[in-house]
Amino acid sequence: MLAARKGDRDAFRTLFERHHRRAYALAFGVLRHQDDAMDVVQDAFIKAHKYLDKFEGNSSFYTWLYRIVMNLAIDHLRKHRRVKPVELDETRLEESADEGLLPKVLGGNPGRALQDKEIRIRIDAALDELSENHRAVLVMRELEGLSYEEMAEAMACSKGTIMSRLFHARKNMQKRLLDLIDHPSKELLEELGVNDPEEAAAPGTGAARGRT
Amino acid sequence: MSGKDDIELMQHVDGELGTLELDLDKEGAREKVESLKQMSELVRGHLEMSADAIPDRRFEAMWREVSRSIDVDAPVGVLARIRSWFERHRGHVFTGIASAGAVAAIAIMLRSGDKEVVAPNNAIDVQPAALRAPPVIEDLETPGGNSTVLNIEDDDGHTTVIVVTPADTVEGI
């Protein structure tokens, strides 16, 4: 990091090599478009290099970089917004939360489940259908583990708004993945290690474990 | 469980409740917590796998663009480098100038200024030795010539003029 700040190109390249994929994952999660995400990551590294001497070193380089990526991604969304997203009134979180989270789990190992193409297509579709703000908050939380406070700062809104966006984003994701949980494909069941579909449908086991 | 309870559950999963204890024995609470954790894992895993699927050559091309852009931005020539340094350290330079100005201002304020110095009545009038007894030159030996000393007293005071005349010389001796 110090060498990069002194203008060492190789040192900056090392930083690039170390963080480019993670930065891309963040940008892609928010933008849902490969080329746009690549552009944002590229701009983020250029900007990071330009202002490297302003990086105070209080946080890790990646923490600093993801803020730049996130700001650029949010700016990109604002500039290229084609459809105004319809969102719930975020100031009335508790009323709109009447419909709660679903107590349904996939069972088995989600990491293994991700080997299933169908699941990944379904997650992609679910992410696509979220509003931009809901998706941005969800990605910041799930990918980077940002606190509500940090997300509020990044998105220039209140902590309550962040909480509301995250709650609705997760609830909507659950709804969109519900069909997958209720009617798992044969391939998914195999991935999850469930041989008997009857067993999967039984409460507390397999793909439908936890259903109430 | 109400939606409000679910929001608390979500805060619990996200570590935003601090030390507040949450009753997870309520109906479906544990399943909801588990469901949230699984979804986090799915979303994170899915996005990481999406990033891993991008071929290296695309990131190589990205690095070339980043590198090229850094080159374009890099200042060329000594003056440009100095300007660039100034641009980057402008804040420090201005802070330094402001600090120096403040120190100078304080120093001027603390100076005694143009106070008149008053001598006590019984002060002894001391004059420099040179003024008290100016030398009077009446004659001067000048090797290889003659000199004339003139002491002139006029309105401006005492003036001594020394005229030196070189001795006659004969060519060839």
Contacts between the chains, C-beta under 8 A, distances in Angstrom:
chain1	res1	chain2	res2	distance
A	9	B	67	7.2
A	9	B	70	7.3
A	12	B	70	7.7
A	13	B	63	6.7
A	13	B	67	7.8
A	16	B	63	5.8
A	16	B	66	6.7
A	20	B	59	5.3
A	20	B	62	7.0
A	20	B	63	7.9
A	21	B	48	8.0
A	21	B	51	4.4
A	21	B	52	6.7
A	21	B	54	7.3
A	21	B	59	7.4
A	22	B	48	7.9
A	22	B	51	7.0
A	24	B	51	4.7
A	24	B	54	6.4
A	24	B	59	7.9
A	25	B	47	4.5
A	25	B	48	5.5
A	25	B	50	6.6
A	25	B	51	3.8
A	26	B	47	7.8
A	28	B	47	6.6
A	28	B	50	5.7
A	28	B	51	6.6
A	29	B	43	7.8
A	29	B	47	4.6
A	34	B	54	7.4
A	38	B	54	7.9
A	38	B	58	6.7
A	38	B	62	6.3
A	41	B	62	6.8
A	42	B	62	5.0
A	42	B	65	5.6
A	42	B	66	6.0
A	45	B	62	7.7
A	45	B	66	4.8
A	46	B	66	5.6
A	46	B	69	4.8
A	46	B	70	7.1
A	46	B	73	8.0
A	49	B	66	7.2
A	49	B	70	5.5
A	49	B	73	8.0
A	50	B	73	6.4
A	53	B	88	5.6
A	93	B	7	6.9
A	94	B	3	6.8
A	94	B	4	5.2
A	94	B	7	7.2
A	96	B	3	7.7
A	97	B	2	7.9
A	97	B	3	3.1
A	97	B	4	6.3
A	97	B	6	6.4
A	97	B	7	5.5
A	98	B	2	7.3
A	98	B	3	4.7
A	99	B	3	6.4
A	100	B	1	6.0
A	100	B	2	6.7
A	100	B	3	4.6
A	100	B	5	7.2
A	100	B	6	3.8
A	100	B	32	7.6
A	101	B	6	4.6
A	101	B	9	6.9
A	101	B	10	7.1
A	101	B	32	4.7
A	101	B	35	6.6
A	101	B	36	6.8
A	102	B	32	7.4
A	102	B	35	6.3
A	103	B	28	3.7
A	103	B	29	7.9
A	103	B	31	3.5
A	103	B	32	4.7
A	103	B	35	6.2
A	104	B	31	7.1
A	104	B	35	5.8
A	105	B	31	6.2
A	105	B	34	4.9
A	105	B	35	4.8
A	105	B	38	5.3
A	106	B	38	5.7
A	106	B	42	7.8
A	110	B	38	5.0
A	110	B	41	4.3
A	110	B	42	5.1
A	110	B	45	6.7
A	111	B	41	6.8
A	111	B	45	6.0
A	113	B	42	7.0
A	114	B	42	6.6
A	114	B	45	4.6
A	114	B	46	6.1
A	114	B	49	6.3
A	119	B	42	7.3
A	120	B	46	5.7
A	120	B	49	7.2
A	123	B	42	6.0
A	123	B	43	6.7
A	123	B	46	4.7
A	124	B	46	7.4
A	127	B	43	7.4
A	138	B	43	6.6
A	139	B	43	7.4
A	139	B	47	6.9
A	141	B	14	6.8
A	141	B	40	7.7
A	142	B	39	7.8
A	142	B	40	4.7
A	142	B	43	4.3
A	142	B	44	4.9
A	142	B	47	7.8
A	143	B	43	7.4
A	143	B	44	5.4
A	143	B	47	5.6
A	143	B	48	7.8
A	147	B	14	7.8
A	147	B	15	7.9
A	147	B	16	6.9
A	148	B	14	7.2
A	148	B	16	5.6
A	163	B	7	6.8
A	163	B	10	7.8
A	163	B	11	7.3
A	163	B	16	8.0
A	166	B	10	7.0
A	166	B	14	7.8
A	167	B	6	7.5
A	167	B	7	5.7
A	167	B	10	5.8
A	170	B	10	6.8
A	170	B	36	6.4
A	170	B	39	6.3
A	173	B	39	5.9
A	173	B	43	7.3
A	174	B	35	6.8
A	174	B	39	6.7
A	177	B	39	7.5
A	177	B	42	7.8
A	209	B	31	7.9
A	210	B	28	7.6
A	210	B	30	7.8
A	210	B	31	3.4
A	210	B	34	6.4
A	210	B	35	6.9
A	211	B	31	7.9
A	212	B	27	6.8
A	212	B	28	4.9
A	212	B	31	6.9
